[in-house]
């Protein structure tokens, strides 16, 4: 359970980072 939750949080963090990068790129260009 804890391991699964950790993986889920990690995946969510990666997705949020990717979305943040996309937003920055859209603003810059």
Buried (B, 14 or more C-beta within 10 A) or exposed (E): EEEEEEEEEEEEEEEEEEEEEEEEEEEEE
